[in-house]
Amino acid sequence: MTTARTATAVRHVAFEDLGLLEPVLRDHGYTVVTVEAGIDDVVEPITASDLVVVLGGPVGANDADRFPFLADEIAALRTRVDADRPTLGICLGAQLLARALGADVAPSGYTEIGYAPLTLTPAGEQSPLRHLAGTPVLHWHNDRFAIPDGAERLAGSAHCDNQAFAIGRNLLGLQFHLEVPPQGIERWLIGYADSLAAEGISPGDLRNDAAKAGSSLTRAARDVVADWLTALR
């Protein structure tokens, strides 16, 4: 009898969820569980689950003085990465993963919001991210992570040199968002309306760009995650 595997998503704000990734995880035999950071206990799920996806959010990886649960997340991730257990970090999640691996996270000096393509490194071209070549992905961040010791840099963008890193097959950090379905962008436009107004970014432009990304981004995102899951040790 095959034992069911559990994939735990750590969510920091309701509309930043697994999105496109959830059906891929289920197709690969995972039972998907979501825990709410700052509300639920995240330490046991992060340390014990077969696979963990740490999602994005509006707080910063260095904000544990204001949001103490972040320190618990980093400590739990440190235990997890020490055991080389499958872990995917997205945006804030990638920054927390970088912190757990001993790398710095700091303001990038630029607010990167919108759809734009990645520039893949040679390592990135050989990784699951190869499916994203030439495909605009969603960026929504102010901070950037340094590449942890022992990690490979996989991608950058015009405004952020470090967009992805990997250690071996099991640890993957993505600064960008590949999980957001184009039709789901409206929740982001509502949830981050103040940020968009402060940056002078038109919700209509983002809405149109999400529609243009459409099926190509959806297909590429699913292929990336499917390849990563298939290669896990």
C-alpha positions in Angstrom: 0.0 0.0 0.0 1.3 3.5 -0.9 1.4 5.9 1.9 -0.3 9.3 1.1 2.1 12.2 0.9 1.2 15.6 2.3 2.1 18.9 0.7 1.6 21.9 3.0 1.2 25.4 1.7 2.1 28.2 4.2 -0.1 31.1 3.4 0.4 34.7 4.6 -2.6 36.4 3.0 -5.7 34.8 1.7 -5.5 35.6 -2.0 -1.8 34.6 -2.3 -2.6 30.9 -2.5 -1.3 27.9 -4.5 -3.3 28.8 -7.5 -2.1 27.0 -10.6 0.2 24.7 -8.4 -2.5 22.9 -6.4 -3.8 20.7 -9.2 -0.3 19.8 -10.2 0.5 18.7 -6.6 -2.7 16.6 -6.5 -1.9 15.0 -9.8 1.5 13.9 -8.4 -0.2 12.2 -5.5 0.0 14.8 -2.7 -2.8 15.6 -0.3 -2.7 19.4 -0.1 -3.1 21.2 3.3 -3.0 25.0 3.8 -1.9 26.6 7.1 -2.3 30.3 7.9 0.9 32.0 9.1 0.3 34.0 12.2 -2.8 32.1 13.0 -2.0 28.4 12.8 1.0 26.6 14.2 3.4 26.4 11.3 6.4 24.8 12.9 5.1 21.2 12.9 3.7 21.3 9.4 6.9 22.9 8.0 9.2 20.4 9.7 7.0 17.2 9.2 5.3 17.5 5.8 6.6 15.6 2.8 6.7 18.8 0.8 6.3 22.5 1.8 5.4 25.5 -0.4 5.9 28.8 1.4 3.9 31.5 -0.3 4.1 35.3 -0.6 2.7 38.1 1.3 3.0 41.8 2.1 5.3 41.5 5.2 9.1 41.3 4.9 11.5 38.5 5.7 13.2 40.9 8.2 10.0 41.9 10.0 10.1 39.3 12.8 10.3 42.2 15.4 6.8 43.2 14.3 5.5 39.8 13.2 7.1 37.2 15.5 5.7 34.2 13.6 8.3 34.9 10.9 11.1 33.9 13.2 9.2 30.6 13.8 8.9 30.1 10.0 12.6 30.7 9.5 13.7 28.4 12.3 11.4 25.6 11.0 12.7 26.1 7.5 16.2 25.9 8.8 15.4 22.5 10.3 13.8 21.4 7.1 16.6 22.5 4.7 19.2 20.9 7.0 17.4 17.6 6.2 17.2 18.5 2.5 13.4 18.0 2.4 11.5 19.2 -0.6 10.8 22.9 -0.2 9.5 25.6 -2.6 9.6 29.3 -1.6 7.7 31.9 -3.6 8.4 35.6 -3.2 8.3 36.2 0.6 8.6 32.4 0.9 11.8 32.4 -1.2 13.2 35.3 1.0 12.4 33.3 4.2 14.0 30.2 2.6 17.1 32.3 1.8 17.2 33.6 5.4 17.0 30.0 6.6 20.0 29.2 4.4 22.0 32.1 5.9 21.6 34.6 3.0 20.7 38.2 3.4 17.4 39.8 2.3 17.4 43.6 1.8 15.5 46.3 -0.1 16.3 46.2 -3.8 15.8 49.9 -4.3 13.1 49.3 -6.9 9.5 48.2 -6.7 9.0 45.6 -9.3 5.3 45.1 -10.0 4.0 43.7 -13.3 4.5 41.1 -16.0 8.0 40.7 -17.5 10.2 37.8 -18.7 13.1 36.3 -16.9 16.7 36.0 -18.0 17.7 32.5 -17.3 21.3 31.6 -16.4 22.9 28.6 -18.0 21.9 26.6 -14.9 18.4 28.0 -15.2 18.2 26.8 -18.8 19.0 23.3 -17.6 16.4 23.5 -14.7 12.6 23.2 -14.7 12.6 27.0 -15.2 13.5 26.4 -18.9 9.7 26.2 -19.5 9.4 29.9 -18.7 11.9 31.1 -21.3 10.4 34.0 -23.1 7.2 33.9 -21.0 6.3 37.0 -18.9 5.7 36.1 -15.3 4.2 38.2 -12.5 6.6 40.2 -10.3 5.4 41.9 -7.1 8.2 42.8 -4.6 10.4 45.4 -3.1 13.1 43.3 -1.5 15.7 40.9 -3.0 17.5 37.9 -1.6 21.2 37.2 -1.9 22.0 33.8 -3.3 22.7 31.4 -0.5 26.1 29.7 -0.2 26.0 26.5 -2.1 23.0 27.5 -4.3 22.9 28.0 -8.0 21.4 31.3 -9.4 18.8 30.3 -12.0 17.4 33.6 -13.2 17.3 37.4 -13.0 15.1 40.1 -14.5 15.7 43.7 -15.7 15.1 45.1 -12.3 16.3 42.3 -10.0 19.4 40.2 -10.6 18.4 37.4 -8.3 15.0 35.9 -9.2 15.6 32.2 -8.5 18.0 29.8 -6.8 18.2 26.1 -6.2 20.2 23.8 -4.0 20.2 20.3 -5.4 16.9 19.0 -6.6 14.9 19.6 -3.4 15.2 23.3 -2.6 13.9 25.9 -4.9 13.4 29.6 -4.3 11.5 31.9 -6.7 11.2 35.6 -6.3 8.6 35.9 -9.0 5.0 34.5 -9.0 4.3 31.7 -11.4 1.3 30.4 -9.4 -1.2 33.2 -10.1 -3.8 32.2 -12.7 -4.5 35.1 -15.1 -8.1 35.2 -14.0 -7.0 35.4 -10.4 -5.2 38.8 -10.8 -8.3 40.7 -9.8 -7.9 39.6 -6.2 -4.4 41.1 -6.2 -5.6 44.3 -7.8 -8.1 44.7 -5.0 -5.9 43.5 -2.1 -2.9 45.7 -3.1 -4.9 48.7 -4.4 -3.0 51.1 -2.1 0.4 49.8 -3.3 -0.6 50.2 -6.9 -1.9 53.7 -6.3 1.3 54.7 -4.4 3.4 53.5 -7.4 1.2 55.0 -10.0 0.5 51.6 -11.6 -2.7 51.1 -13.5 -4.8 48.1 -12.4 -6.2 48.1 -16.0 -2.7 47.6 -17.4 -2.0 44.7 -15.1 -5.4 43.2 -15.9 -4.6 43.4 -19.6 -1.1 42.0 -19.2 -2.5 39.0 -17.2 -5.0 38.3 -19.9 -2.2 38.4 -22.5 -0.1 36.0 -20.5 -3.0 33.7 -20.5 -2.6 30.1 -21.5 1.2 30.3 -22.2 2.0 31.2 -18.6 -0.5 28.7 -17.2 1.0 25.9 -19.3 4.6 26.9 -18.5 4.0 27.2 -14.8 2.4 23.8 -14.6 5.3 22.3 -16.6 7.9 23.9 -14.2 6.3 22.5 -11.1 5.6 19.1 -12.7 9.3 18.8 -13.7 10.5 19.9 -10.2 8.2 17.4 -8.5 9.3 14.6 -10.8 13.0 15.2 -10.1 12.6 15.3 -6.3 14.8 12.9 -4.3 
